[in-house]
Amino acid sequence: MSNEGFTVVVIGAGRMGDIRATDLAADPRVSQILIANRTPERAVALAERIGGQAIDWDTAAETTADAYVMALATDAHGNMLDRLLEHGKPILCEKPIALTIADTQRICDKAEQAGVSMQIGFQRRFDTGMVQARESVESGAIGTVYDLVLASRDHTPPGRDFLPGSGGIFRDLHVHDFDIASWIVGSSIETVQAIRAIRGEGDYAEFDDADVTKIIAVTESGVPISITGTRHDPRGHDVRLEIFGSQDSLSAGITPRTPLLALDGPSIGIDNDVYSGFIDRFRDAFRAETTAFVDVIAGAPNPCPPTAALDALRAAIACERSVATGKQIVVRDVHDE
């Protein structure tokens, strides 16, 4: 790296910290990457691999830099985000900001008061197909939007250690669906009705979670949306959408690597070359998202503000209320209990 450019602190050296640090290192506008992790050895290993520098965990939040990346597990965001916001510098925060509406609202308010551009890690906004779907709506090419269908299916079920801090399938997985649906059609989710079930193996019941979901949502503009989710797809990782309108019908995510066996024609995906996980499925999107964050550091508008995380979380909690009551829930009426 050169001696000129932005200095960025990456908090967390796990899976997402690795991705962000790697992509930052490839951006010529970034000259120094400082990495902190609770386990120092992981920070050192990542820093050595990408040409960065490991820093002490206890003082990481006080380290002066041009920007910060929050790549910790969601339940560890709060205190660290409070400290990072005090710098008044751009932050890239992996979703969700927090697991409760109150904590998320507090961070959103603090970011606004501090004048901080906090970009939320909803990488689907940077997926090529999904970007084109949004453009087809904005340009009017699709005509009147009739219907939006989304599928989010993990390849490998999460381990037991993941479940306690995830917030559950609606808050962890489906916040992506709520955000991308709202973003594409340009309208917030107004109502949801959801069901969930445990159909596979895992410790979901112990943590009041599930591995299968169905959601019917309606946007404030009246667009009906159906969402399906599973924690296990034996063929591979499958995230896609279909959008139908008065002028056209489009899909995003159906590619030669989509893990589907067509019973009445050629298979879409080849078994040994399907998407293996969310990083594989969205690797290019993560790269574009990180590039957009460097744009934000340079002064560009924020492409995914923290209010997006608040809106998606509120819809996720509304789904939980719907499961508990069996009723349709108005999203704007949902608050923490």
C-alpha positions in Angstrom: 0.0 0.0 0.0 1.1 3.6 -0.6 1.6 6.1 2.1 -1.2 8.3 0.9 -4.9 7.5 1.2 -7.5 6.6 3.8 -6.8 4.8 7.1 -9.6 2.3 8.0 -10.0 0.4 11.3 -11.7 -3.0 10.9 -13.3 -4.2 14.1 -13.5 -8.0 13.9 -11.4 -10.5 12.0 -14.0 -13.2 11.4 -15.7 -14.0 8.2 -17.0 -10.5 7.4 -14.0 -8.7 8.8 -11.9 -10.8 6.4 -14.0 -9.9 3.4 -14.0 -6.2 4.3 -10.3 -6.0 5.0 -9.5 -8.0 1.8 -11.6 -5.7 -0.4 -10.3 -2.5 1.3 -6.8 -3.7 0.6 -7.6 -3.9 -3.1 -8.9 -0.3 -3.2 -6.0 2.1 -4.2 -7.7 4.8 -2.2 -7.0 3.0 1.1 -3.5 3.2 2.3 -3.7 1.6 5.8 -5.9 -1.0 7.3 -5.8 -1.5 11.1 -7.4 -4.7 12.4 -8.6 -5.5 15.9 -10.1 -8.8 17.2 -10.8 -10.2 20.6 -8.5 -13.1 19.7 -5.3 -11.2 18.8 -3.9 -14.1 16.7 -6.7 -13.8 14.2 -6.1 -10.1 13.8 -2.4 -10.7 13.2 -3.0 -13.5 10.7 -5.5 -11.4 8.7 -3.3 -8.3 8.8 -0.3 -10.3 7.5 -2.3 -11.7 4.7 -3.8 -8.4 3.4 -0.8 -6.1 4.2 -2.5 -4.4 7.2 -1.6 -4.0 10.8 -3.0 -5.6 13.9 -3.9 -3.3 16.8 -4.8 -3.9 20.4 -8.5 -4.8 21.0 -8.8 -2.7 24.2 -7.8 0.5 22.5 -9.2 -0.2 19.0 -12.3 2.1 19.4 -10.1 5.0 20.4 -7.8 4.6 17.4 -7.9 7.6 15.1 -8.8 6.8 11.5 -10.7 8.1 8.5 -13.3 5.4 8.8 -14.4 2.3 10.7 -15.8 -1.1 9.8 -18.0 -2.9 12.4 -17.7 -6.6 11.7 -18.6 -8.1 15.0 -21.6 -10.3 15.8 -24.8 -8.3 16.2 -25.1 -8.8 19.9 -21.6 -7.2 20.3 -22.3 -4.0 18.3 -23.8 -1.6 20.9 -21.0 -0.5 23.1 -18.4 -0.5 20.3 -20.7 1.5 18.0 -21.2 4.1 20.7 -17.5 4.6 21.0 -16.9 4.6 17.2 -19.6 7.2 16.6 -17.7 9.6 18.9 -15.1 10.0 16.1 -17.6 11.5 13.7 -16.2 9.4 10.9 -18.0 7.1 8.4 -18.8 3.6 9.6 -19.7 0.5 7.6 -21.8 -1.6 10.0 -22.9 -5.2 9.2 -26.6 -5.8 9.6 -28.5 -5.6 11.8 -27.4 -2.7 13.9 -28.9 -4.3 17.0 -31.5 -6.9 17.9 -34.1 -4.5 19.4 -35.9 -1.5 18.0 -34.9 0.7 21.0 -31.2 0.0 20.6 -31.4 0.4 16.8 -33.2 3.7 17.1 -30.7 4.9 19.7 -27.8 4.2 17.4 -29.6 5.8 14.4 -30.3 8.9 16.5 -26.7 9.1 17.7 -25.4 8.7 14.2 -27.7 11.5 13.0 -26.7 13.8 15.9 -23.0 13.2 15.2 -23.4 13.7 11.5 -21.9 10.3 10.8 -22.5 8.5 7.5 -23.2 5.0 8.8 -23.6 2.6 5.9 -25.5 -0.7 6.7 -24.3 -3.9 5.2 -27.2 -4.9 3.1 -25.1 -6.3 0.3 -28.1 -7.3 -1.9 -28.4 -3.7 -2.9 -25.2 -4.2 -4.8 -26.0 -7.4 -6.5 -26.0 -6.9 -10.3 -29.4 -8.6 -10.9 -31.1 -6.9 -8.0 -29.8 -3.5 -9.1 -31.2 -4.1 -12.5 -34.5 -5.1 -11.0 -34.7 -1.8 -9.2 -33.7 0.1 -12.3 -36.6 -1.6 -14.2 -39.0 -0.3 -11.7 -37.6 3.2 -11.5 -37.5 3.5 -15.3 -41.0 2.2 -15.7 -39.7 -0.6 -18.0 -41.6 -3.2 -16.0 -44.8 -1.2 -15.9 -47.1 -1.4 -12.9 -45.6 -3.8 -10.4 -48.0 -6.7 -9.8 -46.0 -9.0 -7.6 -42.6 -9.7 -6.0 -41.4 -13.2 -5.0 -38.3 -13.8 -2.9 -36.5 -16.9 -1.8 -33.7 -17.1 0.8 -32.3 -20.6 1.4 -29.1 -21.3 3.2 -27.1 -24.3 2.1 -25.7 -25.4 5.4 -27.7 -25.1 8.7 -26.2 -22.8 11.3 -24.3 -24.3 14.2 -25.5 -24.4 17.7 -23.2 -21.6 18.7 -24.7 -19.2 16.2 -28.3 -19.5 17.3 -28.3 -17.7 20.7 -27.0 -14.4 19.3 -28.6 -14.4 15.9 -31.9 -12.9 16.9 -33.8 -15.7 15.1 -34.5 -16.4 11.4 -36.7 -13.3 10.8 -34.2 -10.8 12.3 -31.1 -12.6 11.0 -32.1 -13.9 7.5 -35.2 -12.1 6.4 -34.1 -8.5 7.2 -32.3 -8.8 3.9 -35.5 -9.7 2.1 -37.5 -6.8 3.7 -34.7 -4.3 2.8 -34.3 -5.5 -0.8 -38.0 -5.7 -1.5 -38.6 -2.2 -0.1 -35.6 -0.8 -2.0 -36.6 -2.3 -5.3 -40.2 -1.2 -5.4 -39.4 2.1 -3.6 -41.9 1.6 -0.8 -41.8 0.5 2.8 -43.4 -2.7 4.1 -46.8 -1.9 5.5 -48.1 -5.2 6.7 -46.9 -8.8 7.2 -48.4 -12.2 8.0 -45.9 -15.0 8.7 -45.7 -18.6 9.7 -42.6 -20.6 10.8 -41.8 -24.2 11.5 -39.0 -26.6 12.5 -38.7 -29.2 9.7 -35.0 -30.2 9.8 -32.4 -31.1 12.4 -31.0 -28.5 14.8 -31.4 -26.9 18.2 -34.0 -24.3 17.0 -36.7 -25.1 19.5 -34.3 -24.5 22.4 -33.7 -20.9 21.2 -37.3 -20.2 20.2 -36.2 -20.2 16.5 -37.2 -22.1 13.4 -35.7 -23.3 10.1 -38.6 -22.8 7.7 -40.7 -19.6 7.1 -43.4 -18.2 4.8 -44.2 -14.5 4.7 -46.8 -12.5 2.9 -46.1 -8.8 3.0 -47.7 -5.7 1.4 -45.9 -2.4 0.7 -47.4 1.0 1.5 -47.8 1.4 -2.3 -49.8 -1.8 -2.4 -47.3 -4.3 -3.9 -47.9 -7.8 -2.6 -44.7 -9.7 -1.7 -44.2 -13.4 -0.9 -41.1 -14.6 0.9 -39.9 -18.1 1.6 -36.9 -19.0 3.8 -35.1 -22.1 4.9 -32.0 -22.8 6.9 -31.0 -25.8 4.8 -31.0 -26.5 1.1 -29.2 -29.7 0.2 -28.3 -28.6 -3.3 -26.7 -25.3 -2.4 -27.3 -21.7 -1.4 -30.3 -20.1 -3.1 -31.2 -16.5 -2.9 -33.3 -15.0 -5.8 -36.3 -12.9 -6.7 -38.9 -12.7 -9.4 -40.7 -9.5 -10.2 -43.8 -9.3 -12.3 -45.3 -6.2 -13.9 -47.7 -5.0 -16.6 -44.9 -4.7 -19.1 -42.4 -7.4 -18.2 -41.4 -10.3 -15.9 -37.9 -10.5 -14.5 -35.7 -12.6 -12.2 -32.5 -11.9 -10.3 -30.4 -14.8 -8.9 -31.4 -17.5 -11.4 -28.0 -18.3 -13.0 -26.2 -21.4 -14.2 -25.1 -21.8 -10.5 -28.5 -21.7 -8.9 -29.1 -25.0 -7.1 -32.3 -26.2 -8.7 -33.2 -29.5 -10.4 -35.7 -28.9 -13.2 -37.9 -31.9 -13.6 -39.2 -30.8 -17.0 -36.0 -29.5 -18.6 -32.3 -28.9 -18.1 -31.2 -28.3 -14.5 -30.3 -24.7 -13.8 -27.4 -25.5 -11.6 -24.7 -28.2 -12.0 -24.3 -30.1 -8.8 -20.5 -29.4 -8.4 -20.8 -25.7 -9.4 -23.7 -24.3 -7.4 -23.5 -21.5 -4.9 -22.0 -23.0 -1.7 -22.9 -20.2 0.7 -23.9 -16.5 1.0 -20.3 -15.4 0.5 -20.0 -17.3 -2.7 -23.4 -16.1 -3.8 -22.7 -12.4 -3.1 -19.0 -12.1 -3.3 -19.1 -9.6 -6.1 -21.8 -7.7 -4.3 -19.7 -7.5 -1.1 -16.8 -6.1 -3.2 -19.1 -3.5 -4.8 -20.5 -2.6 -1.4 -17.1 -2.1 0.1 -16.1 0.1 -2.9 -19.2 2.2 -2.3 -18.1 2.6 1.4 -14.8 4.0 0.2 -16.8 6.4 -2.0 -18.7 7.4 1.2 -15.3 8.1 3.0 -14.4 10.3 0.0 -17.7 12.3 0.4 -20.3 10.4 -1.7 -23.9 10.0 -0.4 -24.6 7.0 1.8 -26.2 4.3 -0.3 -27.7 2.4 2.7 -28.5 4.6 5.7 -29.1 3.2 9.2 -32.9 3.8 8.9 -32.9 0.9 6.4 -31.8 -1.4 9.3 -34.5 0.0 11.5 -37.2 -0.5 8.9 -36.1 -4.1 8.2 -35.9 -4.9 11.9 -39.3 -3.6 12.6 -40.7 -5.8 9.8 -38.8 -8.8 11.2 -40.3 -8.3 14.7 -43.7 -7.8 13.1 -43.3 -11.3 11.6 -42.6 -12.7 15.1 -45.8 -11.0 16.4 -47.7 -12.5 13.5 -46.4 -16.0 14.3 -47.4 -15.5 17.9 -50.9 -14.2 17.2 -51.7 -15.8 13.8 -52.7 -12.3 12.6 -51.6 -9.8 10.0 -49.5 -7.1 11.7 -49.1 -3.5 10.7 -45.4 -2.9 10.7 -45.4 0.8 11.8 -47.3 -0.1 14.9 -44.5 -2.5 16.1 -42.4 -1.4 19.1 -40.3 -3.3 21.7 -42.3 -4.9 24.5 
